Amino acid sequence: MQKSLMVGLNEKDMEAVIRTYDLKDYYYPTLFPLKETNTLTWKMLEAQSGLKIAADLVSRGATISRKTREAISRIQGDIPKIAISREKNEDELTEYDIMVAMSSSNPDLRALVEFWAEDTKYCWDGVAARAEWIALRQISLGKVKFTNSNNAAVVTEYDVDYLIPAEQKIGVETAYTSGTSAKPLTKDIPKAMKLGKKLFGATYKFAFMNVDTFEKFASQEEVWKKCSSYIQNATGTQDAPDLATVNAYLAKKKELYRGLQIIVIDQEITIELADGSRITSNPFEDDVVLFSESKVLGNTYWKKPIDAKKLPGSVAEKVMHGHTLVKKYSNESPVQEVTEGIANLFPAWNLSGRSVLMQTNATTWNKN
């Protein structure tokens, strides 16, 4: 490991650039707010979200009864290391030397900053994208499994199964993929909400689905007829309603839907496999709706990487921003400029045991 080949680059300047990065393009910081931990494990109590347990009336002088915690269990797991690396090779570094010569060695020249900042942003986004993938994958399937088709290395020790009971994984009365005759509003949503109320006393406030699933949902005849305005019905317009229109309808029918709102997950993450091939998709599973009491589903547990320490003899430039460490250094043979993004984190879903997953392209759950 050698010092970075970027002219005039130091941690202060690098930090100034990296601290402009944020997570606004990602869902997981909202669904799973960040929570720092001191160990490489995450532990949490499975939440009884929103339950209003009434106090008892007791005689004065009598012992006050203790409320039970029988339904609260502890779930835990290990926090994986998430890492991404990008190198600039000899050809790219030769071009950089020409840029330096033309700039009279001014390290503040925008083109020179962009040359190295491109890689720091790439690594920052790479870590965030993997965290997003884990978060959205698990809440739409109830588990996350790492294989050679979704990760460059198979690390089965970080597989997580929330063991959601079969009765909480349901299908729909009529598949949304078989036409437009399904009954999402009068049959499927009420069924899921009644199930949550029966099993846990839960009132679901949010229904999560991806963009493609919402498109199928909104194209059902029942949905566009109930959500269309009077003029649209009178003129026979059959355009599928948008998200705002559907949510306005659900809000208007508060007695039936109890304040339920749909959240559409519009995200694309690209996974690069060991052979260099890339797969781009929405991590939130197609044809699945997650019913949840809260928009906050858990926490993203993270621990500062050991790499962030000032190690003896290290010449790497390092910047810690949020849960991610970005570092830069060079190699001599072959000549490379290396940028790495590293994080220890895991978005843990503590409302999993009180949620319902509904598959919209089948009458029973068969996803896993």
Residue, then its C-alpha position, 0 to 999 in steps of 0.5 A: m500500500q502506497k500513498s494516494l497518487m492524487v496530487g495535493l489530496n488530503e483527508k481534509d479535502m476528501e472529507a469536504v467532498i464526501r460530507t456532501y453525500d447523503l442517503k436521500d435516494y434510498y428508502y432504508p434510512t427512513l424505514f430502518p433509522l440508523k443506530e450505532t452499536n458497540t458490537l458486531t451483532w444486532k439484538m432487538l425486541e420484537a415490537q408490539s407496535g401501537l398497542k394501547i394497554a389499558a391500566d387496571l382499576v385496583s383497590r387501594g392497598a392492593t398489589i398492582s398486577r404486572k402486564t405480560r410480555e409473553a408476545i415480545s421475543r428477542i431477535q438477533g444476528d451478526i452484522p455483516k461487512i459490506a465492502i466495495s472497491r474501485e481502481k484506476n489503472e495505468d491508462e487512466l492514471t496516465e491521463y490524470d498526469i496529463m491533466v495535472a500538467m495542463s493545470s499547472s499542478n493546481p489540485d483545486l482544479r475542478a477536473l482534478v477533483e472530479f477525477w478522484a471524487e467519481d470513485t469516492k461517490y461510486c463507493w459511497d453509493g455502492v455501500a448504500a445500494r447494498a444496504e437498500w437491497i437487503a432492507l427491501r428484499q427482506i421486507s418483501l419476502g420475510k427473509v434474505k439469502f445471499t447466493n452467487s446470483n445476488n452477491a459476488a461471494v456466498v456468505t450464508e452465515y449472514d442469511v436471515d429468516y424472520l420465520i414469519p408464520a405461514e398464516q401471515k403469508i396469504g394470496v388474493e382472491t383473484a390474481y392481479t396478473s390474470g386480467t382486471s377482475a380482481k377485488p383489491l379494495t373490497k376483498d384483498i385489503p380487508k382480508a389482510m387487515k382483518l387477519g392482522k386484527k385477529l392475530f395481533g390486534a394490529t391496525y395496519k397503516f401502511a401497505f408497501m409494494n413496488v411500482d410494477t405491483f402498484e400498476k397491476f393493482a391500479s389497473q383492476e376495474e374495481v380500483w379505477k371505478k372506485c377511485s375515479s372522479y365523477i367526470q371520469n366515470a361519466t365520460g367512460t375514461q378508464d385511465a388507471p388512477d395514480l398513487a395520490t388518487v388511490n390514497a385519497y380514496l383510502a383516506k376518505k373511507k377511513e371507517l373501512y381502511r382505518g387510515l391505510q396508505i399505500i407506499v410505492i417502492d420505486q427503486e432500482i439496484t444493480i448487482e455486479l456478480a463475480d463474473g462481471s455480469r450485472i443484474t438491475s432490478n427493484p429489490f422489493e419483490d414483484d407481486v407482493v404487498l407488505f402490511s405494516e402498522s408503522k412506516v418505521l420497520g426497525n433499525t439499521y444497526w452499524k458499527k465503525p469499521i476497524d479500518a477507520k482506525k489510524l493504523p501504524g504505518s498506514v498511508a491511506e487517506k480515510v474519511m468516515h461519513g455516517h456508517t460508511l468509511v471511504k479510503k484511498y491509497s495506491n499500489e505500485s505493482p501494478v500501478q493503481e489508485v484504489t478507492e474503497g467503501i466499507a461499512n458494518l451494517f444490517p437493517a433489522w426488521n423488528l415488526s416482521g412478526r406482526s406483519v402480513l405479506m400478500q402475494t398478488n399473482a396467486t391465491t396462496w403464498n408460494k414465493n418461499 
